[in-house]
Amino acid sequence: MSTADKADNAGDKIKGKSKEALGKAVGDERLHAEGKADQVEGDVKQAGEKAKDAAKDLFGD
C-alpha cells in the first residue's frame, strides 16, 4: 500500500469521525450517518489496498 493511499484512507476515517461527532453534537442525524459512512469507506479502501499488497506478495508485481 502506498503512502498516499494510506494517507487518503486515514483522511476518510478522520473526516468521518469529525462529521459523526459534529452530527451527534448538533443533533443532525444525516451528518452523523454520513460520518459513519465515510469511516466505513476508509476501512473498505484500506482492506482493498491490503488485498492488493497480499496478491503482490504471492504473485509478484
PDB file of N, CA, C and O in Angstrom:
ATOM      1  N   MET A   1       0.857  -1.162   0.000  1.00  0.00           N
ATOM      2  CA  MET A   1       0.000   0.000   0.000  1.00  0.00           C
ATOM      3  C   MET A   1       0.900   1.220   0.000  1.00  0.00           C
ATOM      4  O   MET A   1       1.810   1.334   0.820  1.00  0.00           O
ATOM      5  N   SER A   2       0.641   2.126  -0.919  1.00  0.00           N
ATOM      6  CA  SER A   2       1.470   3.319  -0.991  1.00  0.00           C
ATOM      7  C   SER A   2       1.147   4.281   0.148  1.00  0.00           C
ATOM      8  O   SER A   2       0.079   4.228   0.758  1.00  0.00           O
ATOM      9  N   THR A   3       2.086   5.138   0.403  1.00  0.00           N
ATOM     10  CA  THR A   3       1.909   6.122   1.468  1.00  0.00           C
ATOM     11  C   THR A   3       0.745   7.056   1.155  1.00  0.00           C
ATOM     12  O   THR A   3       0.004   7.451   2.055  1.00  0.00           O
ATOM     13  N   ALA A   4       0.584   7.405  -0.102  1.00  0.00           N
ATOM     14  CA  ALA A   4      -0.520   8.293  -0.488  1.00  0.00           C
ATOM     15  C   ALA A   4      -1.869   7.620  -0.240  1.00  0.00           C
ATOM     16  O   ALA A   4      -2.813   8.263   0.220  1.00  0.00           O
ATOM     17  N   ASP A   5      -1.956   6.332  -0.543  1.00  0.00           N
ATOM     18  CA  ASP A   5      -3.199   5.592  -0.303  1.00  0.00           C
ATOM     19  C   ASP A   5      -3.501   5.512   1.185  1.00  0.00           C
ATOM     20  O   ASP A   5      -4.646   5.682   1.604  1.00  0.00           O
ATOM     21  N   LYS A   6      -2.467   5.253   1.982  1.00  0.00           N
ATOM     22  CA  LYS A   6      -2.657   5.200   3.426  1.00  0.00           C
ATOM     23  C   LYS A   6      -3.167   6.536   3.952  1.00  0.00           C
ATOM     24  O   LYS A   6      -4.076   6.579   4.781  1.00  0.00           O
ATOM     25  N   ALA A   7      -2.580   7.620   3.470  1.00  0.00           N
ATOM     26  CA  ALA A   7      -2.985   8.947   3.916  1.00  0.00           C
ATOM     27  C   ALA A   7      -4.419   9.246   3.488  1.00  0.00           C
ATOM     28  O   ALA A   7      -5.189   9.824   4.254  1.00  0.00           O
ATOM     29  N   ASP A   8      -4.773   8.856   2.280  1.00  0.00           N
ATOM     30  CA  ASP A   8      -6.133   9.080   1.788  1.00  0.00           C
ATOM     31  C   ASP A   8      -7.152   8.310   2.628  1.00  0.00           C
ATOM     32  O   ASP A   8      -8.199   8.843   2.995  1.00  0.00           O
ATOM     33  N   ASN A   9      -6.835   7.060   2.924  1.00  0.00           N
ATOM     34  CA  ASN A   9      -7.739   6.238   3.726  1.00  0.00           C
ATOM     35  C   ASN A   9      -7.860   6.784   5.145  1.00  0.00           C
ATOM     36  O   ASN A   9      -8.953   6.822   5.710  1.00  0.00           O
ATOM     37  N   ALA A  10      -6.747   7.200   5.712  1.00  0.00           N
ATOM     38  CA  ALA A  10      -6.773   7.785   7.056  1.00  0.00           C
ATOM     39  C   ALA A  10      -7.563   9.086   7.044  1.00  0.00           C
ATOM     40  O   ALA A  10      -8.285   9.387   7.994  1.00  0.00           O
ATOM     41  N   GLY A  11      -7.426   9.857   5.967  1.00  0.00           N
ATOM     42  CA  GLY A  11      -8.183  11.104   5.836  1.00  0.00           C
ATOM     43  C   GLY A  11      -9.676  10.854   5.810  1.00  0.00           C
ATOM     44  O   GLY A  11     -10.443  11.596   6.423  1.00  0.00           O
ATOM     45  N   ASP A  12     -10.101   9.801   5.096  1.00  0.00           N
ATOM     46  CA  ASP A  12     -11.526   9.452   5.066  1.00  0.00           C
ATOM     47  C   ASP A  12     -12.025   9.113   6.468  1.00  0.00           C
ATOM     48  O   ASP A  12     -13.115   9.522   6.869  1.00  0.00           O
ATOM     49  N   LYS A  13     -11.220   8.367   7.199  1.00  0.00           N
ATOM     50  CA  LYS A  13     -11.632   7.970   8.543  1.00  0.00           C
ATOM     51  C   LYS A  13     -11.697   9.180   9.485  1.00  0.00           C
ATOM     52  O   LYS A  13     -12.630   9.303  10.279  1.00  0.00           O
ATOM     53  N   ILE A  14     -10.712  10.061   9.393  1.00  0.00           N
ATOM     54  CA  ILE A  14     -10.704  11.262  10.241  1.00  0.00           C
ATOM     55  C   ILE A  14     -11.875  12.174   9.892  1.00  0.00           C
ATOM     56  O   ILE A  14     -12.558  12.693  10.774  1.00  0.00           O
ATOM     57  N   LYS A  15     -12.094  12.359   8.595  1.00  0.00           N
ATOM     58  CA  LYS A  15     -13.223  13.181   8.147  1.00  0.00           C
ATOM     59  C   LYS A  15     -14.527  12.597   8.665  1.00  0.00           C
ATOM     60  O   LYS A  15     -15.410  13.324   9.119  1.00  0.00           O
ATOM     61  N   GLY A  16     -14.638  11.279   8.592  1.00  0.00           N
ATOM     62  CA  GLY A  16     -15.841  10.607   9.061  1.00  0.00           C
ATOM     63  C   GLY A  16     -16.057  10.766  10.547  1.00  0.00           C
ATOM     64  O   GLY A  16     -17.181  11.006  10.990  1.00  0.00           O
ATOM     65  N   LYS A  17     -14.997  10.635  11.322  1.00  0.00           N
ATOM     66  CA  LYS A  17     -15.121  10.792  12.768  1.00  0.00           C
ATOM     67  C   LYS A  17     -15.534  12.216  13.120  1.00  0.00           C
ATOM     68  O   LYS A  17     -16.333  12.432  14.031  1.00  0.00           O
ATOM     69  N   SER A  18     -14.986  13.179  12.398  1.00  0.00           N
ATOM     70  CA  SER A  18     -15.350  14.580  12.643  1.00  0.00           C
ATOM     71  C   SER A  18     -16.815  14.838  12.330  1.00  0.00           C
ATOM     72  O   SER A  18     -17.529  15.461  13.115  1.00  0.00           O
ATOM     73  N   LYS A  19     -17.257  14.349  11.168  1.00  0.00           N
ATOM     74  CA  LYS A  19     -18.665  14.521  10.786  1.00  0.00           C
ATOM     75  C   LYS A  19     -19.588  13.835  11.786  1.00  0.00           C
ATOM     76  O   LYS A  19     -20.615  14.385  12.182  1.00  0.00           O
ATOM     77  N   GLU A  20     -19.206  12.629  12.187  1.00  0.00           N
ATOM     78  CA  GLU A  20     -20.031  11.879  13.126  1.00  0.00           C
ATOM     79  C   GLU A  20     -20.166  12.634  14.447  1.00  0.00           C
ATOM     80  O   GLU A  20     -21.263  12.759  14.991  1.00  0.00           O
ATOM     81  N   ALA A  21     -19.046  13.132  14.953  1.00  0.00           N
ATOM     82  CA  ALA A  21     -19.068  13.857  16.227  1.00  0.00           C
ATOM     83  C   ALA A  21     -19.868  15.149  16.108  1.00  0.00           C
ATOM     84  O   ALA A  21     -20.651  15.478  16.999  1.00  0.00           O
ATOM     85  N   LEU A  22     -19.676  15.883  15.016  1.00  0.00           N
ATOM     86  CA  LEU A  22     -20.418  17.129  14.826  1.00  0.00           C
ATOM     87  C   LEU A  22     -21.913  16.849  14.706  1.00  0.00           C
ATOM     88  O   LEU A  22     -22.731  17.545  15.306  1.00  0.00           O
ATOM     89  N   GLY A  23     -22.259  15.839  13.935  1.00  0.00           N
ATOM     90  CA  GLY A  23     -23.670  15.481  13.776  1.00  0.00           C
ATOM     91  C   GLY A  23     -24.304  15.104  15.098  1.00  0.00           C
ATOM     92  O   GLY A  23     -25.443  15.476  15.378  1.00  0.00           O
ATOM     93  N   LYS A  24     -23.572  14.371  15.902  1.00  0.00           N
ATOM     94  CA  LYS A  24     -24.088  13.977  17.211  1.00  0.00           C
ATOM     95  C   LYS A  24     -24.238  15.204  18.120  1.00  0.00           C
ATOM     96  O   LYS A  24     -25.220  15.332  18.851  1.00  0.00           O
ATOM     97  N   ALA A  25     -23.254  16.097  18.060  1.00  0.00           N
ATOM     98  CA  ALA A  25     -23.265  17.279  18.928  1.00  0.00           C
ATOM     99  C   ALA A  25     -24.428  18.214  18.620  1.00  0.00           C
ATOM    100  O   ALA A  25     -25.022  18.790  19.532  1.00  0.00           O
ATOM    101  N   VAL A  26     -24.751  18.366  17.345  1.00  0.00           N
ATOM    102  CA  VAL A  26     -25.810  19.307  16.963  1.00  0.00           C
ATOM    103  C   VAL A  26     -27.147  18.617  16.710  1.00  0.00           C
ATOM    104  O   VAL A  26     -28.140  19.271  16.393  1.00  0.00           O
ATOM    105  N   GLY A  27     -27.165  17.297  16.850  1.00  0.00           N
ATOM    106  CA  GLY A  27     -28.420  16.564  16.661  1.00  0.00           C
ATOM    107  C   GLY A  27     -28.806  16.360  15.214  1.00  0.00           C
ATOM    108  O   GLY A  27     -29.985  16.193  14.902  1.00  0.00           O
ATOM    109  N   ASP A  28     -27.819  16.370  14.319  1.00  0.00           N
ATOM    110  CA  ASP A  28     -28.070  16.184  12.887  1.00  0.00           C
ATOM    111  C   ASP A  28     -27.803  14.715  12.535  1.00  0.00           C
ATOM    112  O   ASP A  28     -26.656  14.306  12.358  1.00  0.00           O
ATOM    113  N   GLU A  29     -28.872  13.940  12.438  1.00  0.00           N
ATOM    114  CA  GLU A  29     -28.729  12.508  12.170  1.00  0.00           C
ATOM    115  C   GLU A  29     -28.118  12.230  10.799  1.00  0.00           C
ATOM    116  O   GLU A  29     -27.362  11.273  10.638  1.00  0.00           O
ATOM    117  N   ARG A  30     -28.442  13.061   9.815  1.00  0.00           N
ATOM    118  CA  ARG A  30     -27.891  12.859   8.468  1.00  0.00           C
ATOM    119  C   ARG A  30     -26.372  13.026   8.484  1.00  0.00           C
ATOM    120  O   ARG A  30     -25.656  12.209   7.906  1.00  0.00           O
ATOM    121  N   LEU A  31     -25.877  14.068   9.135  1.00  0.00           N
ATOM    122  CA  LEU A  31     -24.449  14.310   9.222  1.00  0.00           C
ATOM    123  C   LEU A  31     -23.766  13.196  10.020  1.00  0.00           C
ATOM    124  O   LEU A  31     -22.673  12.750   9.672  1.00  0.00           O
ATOM    125  N   HIS A  32     -24.412  12.765  11.074  1.00  0.00           N
ATOM    126  CA  HIS A  32     -23.900  11.661  11.892  1.00  0.00           C
ATOM    127  C   HIS A  32     -23.754  10.403  11.037  1.00  0.00           C
ATOM    128  O   HIS A  32     -22.729   9.725  11.099  1.00  0.00           O
ATOM    129  N   ALA A  33     -24.767  10.095  10.249  1.00  0.00           N
ATOM    130  CA  ALA A  33     -24.739   8.909   9.387  1.00  0.00           C
ATOM    131  C   ALA A  33     -23.689   9.043   8.286  1.00  0.00           C
ATOM    132  O   ALA A  33     -23.015   8.068   7.953  1.00  0.00           O
ATOM    133  N   GLU A  34     -23.547  10.241   7.719  1.00  0.00           N
ATOM    134  CA  GLU A  34     -22.521  10.470   6.698  1.00  0.00           C
ATOM    135  C   GLU A  34     -21.134  10.214   7.279  1.00  0.00           C
ATOM    136  O   GLU A  34     -20.267   9.645   6.616  1.00  0.00           O
ATOM    137  N   GLY A  35     -20.938  10.635   8.506  1.00  0.00           N
ATOM    138  CA  GLY A  35     -19.658  10.412   9.161  1.00  0.00           C
ATOM    139  C   GLY A  35     -19.345   8.943   9.315  1.00  0.00           C
ATOM    140  O   GLY A  35     -18.221   8.508   9.063  1.00  0.00           O
ATOM    141  N   LYS A  36     -20.334   8.182   9.725  1.00  0.00           N
ATOM    142  CA  LYS A  36     -20.140   6.731   9.850  1.00  0.00           C
ATOM    143  C   LYS A  36     -19.846   6.121   8.481  1.00  0.00           C
ATOM    144  O   LYS A  36     -18.995   5.239   8.368  1.00  0.00           O
ATOM    145  N   ALA A  37     -20.536   6.578   7.450  1.00  0.00           N
ATOM    146  CA  ALA A  37     -20.322   6.064   6.097  1.00  0.00           C
ATOM    147  C   ALA A  37     -18.907   6.382   5.611  1.00  0.00           C
ATOM    148  O   ALA A  37     -18.262   5.537   4.990  1.00  0.00           O
ATOM    149  N   ASP A  38     -18.424   7.584   5.887  1.00  0.00           N
ATOM    150  CA  ASP A  38     -17.063   7.953   5.488  1.00  0.00           C
ATOM    151  C   ASP A  38     -16.029   7.048   6.163  1.00  0.00           C
ATOM    152  O   ASP A  38     -15.034   6.665   5.547  1.00  0.00           O
ATOM    153  N   GLN A  39     -16.270   6.716   7.417  1.00  0.00           N
ATOM    154  CA  GLN A  39     -15.349   5.833   8.125  1.00  0.00           C
ATOM    155  C   GLN A  39     -15.342   4.440   7.508  1.00  0.00           C
ATOM    156  O   GLN A  39     -14.284   3.832   7.350  1.00  0.00           O
ATOM    157  N   VAL A  40     -16.507   3.944   7.164  1.00  0.00           N
ATOM    158  CA  VAL A  40     -16.600   2.625   6.532  1.00  0.00           C
ATOM    159  C   VAL A  40     -15.900   2.655   5.173  1.00  0.00           C
ATOM    160  O   VAL A  40     -15.211   1.703   4.805  1.00  0.00           O
ATOM    161  N   GLU A  41     -16.078   3.738   4.438  1.00  0.00           N
ATOM    162  CA  GLU A  41     -15.430   3.870   3.140  1.00  0.00           C
ATOM    163  C   GLU A  41     -13.908   3.786   3.293  1.00  0.00           C
ATOM    164  O   GLU A  41     -13.240   3.111   2.509  1.00  0.00           O
ATOM    165  N   GLY A  42     -13.368   4.464   4.290  1.00  0.00           N
ATOM    166  CA  GLY A  42     -11.934   4.404   4.543  1.00  0.00           C
ATOM    167  C   GLY A  42     -11.479   2.997   4.884  1.00  0.00           C
ATOM    168  O   GLY A  42     -10.426   2.552   4.429  1.00  0.00           O
ATOM    169  N   ASP A  43     -12.271   2.296   5.686  1.00  0.00           N
ATOM    170  CA  ASP A  43     -11.937   0.923   6.059  1.00  0.00           C
ATOM    171  C   ASP A  43     -11.964  -0.008   4.848  1.00  0.00           C
ATOM    172  O   ASP A  43     -11.096  -0.869   4.706  1.00  0.00           O
ATOM    173  N   VAL A  44     -12.952   0.163   3.983  1.00  0.00           N
ATOM    174  CA  VAL A  44     -13.078  -0.682   2.796  1.00  0.00           C
ATOM    175  C   VAL A  44     -11.905  -0.437   1.848  1.00  0.00           C
ATOM    176  O   VAL A  44     -11.322  -1.378   1.311  1.00  0.00           O
ATOM    177  N   LYS A  45     -11.569   0.830   1.651  1.00  0.00           N
ATOM    178  CA  LYS A  45     -10.426   1.145   0.787  1.00  0.00           C
ATOM    179  C   LYS A  45      -9.143   0.539   1.350  1.00  0.00           C
ATOM    180  O   LYS A  45      -8.326  -0.006   0.607  1.00  0.00           O
ATOM    181  N   GLN A  46      -8.975   0.637   2.653  1.00  0.00           N
ATOM    182  CA  GLN A  46      -7.787   0.100   3.291  1.00  0.00           C
ATOM    183  C   GLN A  46      -7.723  -1.417   3.113  1.00  0.00           C
ATOM    184  O   GLN A  46      -6.654  -1.965   2.844  1.00  0.00           O
ATOM    185  N   ALA A  47      -8.848  -2.087   3.261  1.00  0.00           N
ATOM    186  CA  ALA A  47      -8.890  -3.540   3.070  1.00  0.00           C
ATOM    187  C   ALA A  47      -8.542  -3.906   1.630  1.00  0.00           C
ATOM    188  O   ALA A  47      -7.839  -4.887   1.388  1.00  0.00           O
ATOM    189  N   GLY A  48      -9.028  -3.126   0.684  1.00  0.00           N
ATOM    190  CA  GLY A  48      -8.703  -3.372  -0.726  1.00  0.00           C
ATOM    191  C   GLY A  48      -7.218  -3.221  -0.999  1.00  0.00           C
ATOM    192  O   GLY A  48      -6.629  -4.021  -1.726  1.00  0.00           O
ATOM    193  N   GLU A  49      -6.618  -2.199  -0.418  1.00  0.00           N
ATOM    194  CA  GLU A  49      -5.187  -1.982  -0.599  1.00  0.00           C
ATOM    195  C   GLU A  49      -4.384  -3.132   0.028  1.00  0.00           C
ATOM    196  O   GLU A  49      -3.385  -3.577  -0.536  1.00  0.00           O
ATOM    197  N   LYS A  50      -4.823  -3.600   1.179  1.00  0.00           N
ATOM    198  CA  LYS A  50      -4.133  -4.721   1.820  1.00  0.00           C
ATOM    199  C   LYS A  50      -4.245  -5.980   0.966  1.00  0.00           C
ATOM    200  O   LYS A  50      -3.291  -6.753   0.870  1.00  0.00           O
ATOM    201  N   ALA A  51      -5.404  -6.190   0.346  1.00  0.00           N
ATOM    202  CA  ALA A  51      -5.583  -7.345  -0.529  1.00  0.00           C
ATOM    203  C   ALA A  51      -4.652  -7.256  -1.733  1.00  0.00           C
ATOM    204  O   ALA A  51      -4.065  -8.257  -2.145  1.00  0.00           O
ATOM    205  N   LYS A  52      -4.517  -6.054  -2.298  1.00  0.00           N
ATOM    206  CA  LYS A  52      -3.597  -5.872  -3.422  1.00  0.00           C
ATOM    207  C   LYS A  52      -2.166  -6.175  -3.001  1.00  0.00           C
ATOM    208  O   LYS A  52      -1.422  -6.827  -3.734  1.00  0.00           O
ATOM    209  N   ASP A  53      -1.781  -5.700  -1.817  1.00  0.00           N
ATOM    210  CA  ASP A  53      -0.432  -5.963  -1.313  1.00  0.00           C
ATOM    211  C   ASP A  53      -0.203  -7.461  -1.116  1.00  0.00           C
ATOM    212  O   ASP A  53       0.865  -7.980  -1.443  1.00  0.00           O
ATOM    213  N   ALA A  54      -1.200  -8.144  -0.585  1.00  0.00           N
ATOM    214  CA  ALA A  54      -1.075  -9.586  -0.371  1.00  0.00           C
ATOM    215  C   ALA A  54      -0.925 -10.315  -1.713  1.00  0.00           C
ATOM    216  O   ALA A  54      -0.139 -11.257  -1.823  1.00  0.00           O
ATOM    217  N   ALA A  55      -1.669  -9.886  -2.719  1.00  0.00           N
ATOM    218  CA  ALA A  55      -1.575 -10.506  -4.034  1.00  0.00           C
ATOM    219  C   ALA A  55      -0.197 -10.274  -4.647  1.00  0.00           C
ATOM    220  O   ALA A  55       0.367 -11.164  -5.284  1.00  0.00           O
ATOM    221  N   LYS A  56       0.336  -9.077  -4.449  1.00  0.00           N
ATOM    222  CA  LYS A  56       1.688  -8.795  -4.955  1.00  0.00           C
ATOM    223  C   LYS A  56       2.713  -9.670  -4.260  1.00  0.00           C
ATOM    224  O   LYS A  56       3.654 -10.148  -4.893  1.00  0.00           O
ATOM    225  N   ASP A  57       2.538  -9.885  -2.960  1.00  0.00           N
ATOM    226  CA  ASP A  57       3.468 -10.739  -2.224  1.00  0.00           C
ATOM    227  C   ASP A  57       3.414 -12.183  -2.727  1.00  0.00           C
ATOM    228  O   ASP A  57       4.436 -12.867  -2.794  1.00  0.00           O
ATOM    229  N   LEU A  58       2.219 -12.632  -3.076  1.00  0.00           N
ATOM    230  CA  LEU A  58       2.065 -14.011  -3.549  1.00  0.00           C
ATOM    231  C   LEU A  58       2.521 -14.200  -4.995  1.00  0.00           C
ATOM    232  O   LEU A  58       3.196 -15.175  -5.323  1.00  0.00           O
ATOM    233  N   PHE A  59       2.143 -13.259  -5.847  1.00  0.00           N
ATOM    234  CA  PHE A  59       2.356 -13.440  -7.291  1.00  0.00           C
ATOM    235  C   PHE A  59       3.402 -12.508  -7.875  1.00  0.00           C
ATOM    236  O   PHE A  59       3.726 -12.626  -9.057  1.00  0.00           O
ATOM    237  N   GLY A  60       3.928 -11.608  -7.109  1.00  0.00           N
ATOM    238  CA  GLY A  60       4.894 -10.647  -7.623  1.00  0.00           C
ATOM    239  C   GLY A  60       4.200  -9.496  -8.304  1.00  0.00           C
ATOM    240  O   GLY A  60       2.971  -9.429  -8.336  1.00  0.00           O
ATOM    241  N   ASP A  61       4.986  -8.589  -8.848  1.00  0.00           N
ATOM    242  CA  ASP A  61       4.414  -7.387  -9.498  1.00  0.00           C
ATOM    243  C   ASP A  61       3.742  -7.699 -10.766  1.00  0.00           C
ATOM    244  O   ASP A  61       3.216  -6.800 -11.423  1.00  0.00           O
TER     245      ASP A  61
END
